[in-house]
Amino acid sequence: MPVVRYTEDLPSELHNQINSYSEHFRGSRTLPSVLQASITFNTMEDEPHAPPIEILNKVDSEPTPPWEFYYTNHIYHAPGVPLPDVVNLRGCDCVGKCDPNSKTCACVKKQKAYFHPNDNGFVYDKTGKLKRGFPGYPIVECNDLCGCDEECMNRVVQHGRKVQISIQKTEEKGWGVFAGPKPIPAGTFLGIYSGEILTEEESAKRGEVYNEYGRTYLFDIDYYHIGDDGMYTMDAYHAGNFTRFLNHSCEPNCRIFACYINEANILKPLLAVYAIRDVGAYEEICFNYNGSYPEDDGDDDEEPGPSQETSNGKAKAPVYQNCRCGAKNCTGERSRSCFETLLQLTLVIGKVFR
Ligand SMILES: C[S@@+](CC[C@H](N)C(=O)[O-])C[C@H]1O[C@@H](n2cnc3c(N)ncnc32)[C@H](O)[C@@H]1O
């Protein structure tokens, strides 16, 4: 069963040390290799087959992203957030590899409960990629209680990232995430949006501070199958991995799905990032912060993205207003931003916009 981690135990020695050095040292071109080494060191147990992450800046002289976070693929629990529910967790009794056509596999049944009546089996094809055109359903993987082996086709997220990723400075959106020299096929798992899991109150408090910075790493876990009750938020500001650098695009090539493995609490899925179309070599990887994806086929339920509200109810801080994604369908204008277009659409169809 997974090790439980608490926010109070988050390591900060390395970034405290780097930040205590002179400005001259902090501008040193050796710092990307220090960050790359710390990433490999912090993740070698949970993603042993992952190629090293590259840190690259072709835009200005900042050698690395700000040293403000601990690089991790794990989830750290803040006070008030319940620990993983393993008491109600159930596994399947399959031996060897689960059969996606099985009528008895408990994991096939759990997955089916979230599917459209015409869908069957697992979310993955035989190569471990999400099936083509997969809508925003929750994903249920086999877990530590299951009888199947590690090679079961329903274990993908738990085996970690396998594709090369580059964290690069962009011209207008700060740092971002890019594919490496190899294209990434549609459906490929990229990584978990890791960080601290917070209560709603704590997230609202932190949101006000981040809005002042003009950068936010809060991600509300309010998927359609969860609703707004007892909502938690993932915060990748102090702890996170490369996914904390994913920028917004109005023409996204990746998406974040709710994924359940060793957790029976429906409110606390892992946030699993997948490519949803083929990503070219060195192409920037972005998701849609507003949660609008054509494969949902007219499903107008909101999907989570960066938290857009503060404790005093003020939404739309400047951090959300100007889009610089450069997509053909994005005006980038504050008055006709993607955020507001969606807001108007949402109001028209009578939904409450968070
Ligand atoms: C989750 S962070 C993404 C990483 C961030 N670019 C960085 O340098 O750390 C979200 C922040 O990135 C910026 N951002 C992301 N997408 C953007 C876009 N399309 N246009 C303008 N700014 C964007 C905003 O400052 C936003 O608050």
The ligand as an SDF file (V2000), in Angstrom:
LIG
                    3D

 27 29  0  0  0  0  0  0  0  0999 V2000
    0.3230   26.0830  -13.7990 C   0  0  0  0  0  0  0  0  0  0  0  0
    1.2500   27.4940  -14.1620 S   0  0  0  0  0  0  0  0  0  0  0  0
    2.0430   27.0750  -15.6600 C   0  0  0  0  0  0  0  0  0  0  0  0
    3.5470   27.2950  -15.5840 C   0  0  0  0  0  0  0  0  0  0  0  0
    4.0020   28.7190  -15.5910 C   0  0  0  0  0  0  0  0  0  0  0  0
    4.0360   29.2040  -16.9610 N   0  0  0  0  0  0  0  0  0  0  0  0
    5.3550   28.9150  -14.9220 C   0  0  0  0  0  0  0  0  0  0  0  0
    6.2200   29.5890  -15.4700 O   0  0  0  0  0  0  0  0  0  0  0  0
    5.5670   28.3800  -13.8430 O   0  0  0  0  0  0  0  0  0  0  0  0
   -0.0560   28.5860  -14.6200 C   0  0  0  0  0  0  0  0  0  0  0  0
    0.4000   29.9870  -14.9300 C   0  0  0  0  0  0  0  0  0  0  0  0
    1.0840   30.0600  -16.1930 O   0  0  0  0  0  0  0  0  0  0  0  0
    0.6760   31.2180  -16.9210 C   0  0  0  0  0  0  0  0  0  0  0  0
   -0.0520   30.7870  -18.1350 N   0  0  0  0  0  0  0  0  0  0  0  0
   -0.4270   29.5310  -18.4390 C   0  0  0  0  0  0  0  0  0  0  0  0
   -1.0430   29.4660  -19.6260 N   0  0  0  0  0  0  0  0  0  0  0  0
   -1.0890   30.7230  -20.0900 C   0  0  0  0  0  0  0  0  0  0  0  0
   -1.6170   31.3090  -21.2800 C   0  0  0  0  0  0  0  0  0  0  0  0
   -2.2120   30.5980  -22.2410 N   0  0  0  0  0  0  0  0  0  0  0  0
   -1.4870   32.6440  -21.4320 N   0  0  0  0  0  0  0  0  0  0  0  0
   -0.8800   33.3980  -20.4870 C   0  0  0  0  0  0  0  0  0  0  0  0
   -0.3490   32.9010  -19.3350 N   0  0  0  0  0  0  0  0  0  0  0  0
   -0.4460   31.5770  -19.1400 C   0  0  0  0  0  0  0  0  0  0  0  0
   -0.2140   32.0050  -15.9790 C   0  0  0  0  0  0  0  0  0  0  0  0
    0.6110   32.8700  -15.2490 O   0  0  0  0  0  0  0  0  0  0  0  0
   -0.7650   30.9330  -15.0580 C   0  0  0  0  0  0  0  0  0  0  0  0
   -1.1550   31.4130  -13.8010 O   0  0  0  0  0  0  0  0  0  0  0  0
  1  2  1  0
  2  3  1  0
  2 10  1  0
  3  4  1  0
  4  5  1  0
  5  6  1  0
  5  7  1  0
  7  8  2  0
  7  9  1  0
 10 11  1  0
 11 12  1  0
 11 26  1  0
 12 13  1  0
 13 14  1  0
 13 24  1  0
 14 15  1  0
 14 23  1  0
 15 16  2  0
 16 17  1  0
 17 18  1  0
 17 23  2  0
 18 19  1  0
 18 20  2  0
 20 21  1  0
 21 22  2  0
 22 23  1  0
 24 25  1  0
 24 26  1  0
 26 27  1  0
M  CHG  2   2   1   9  -1
M  END
$$$$
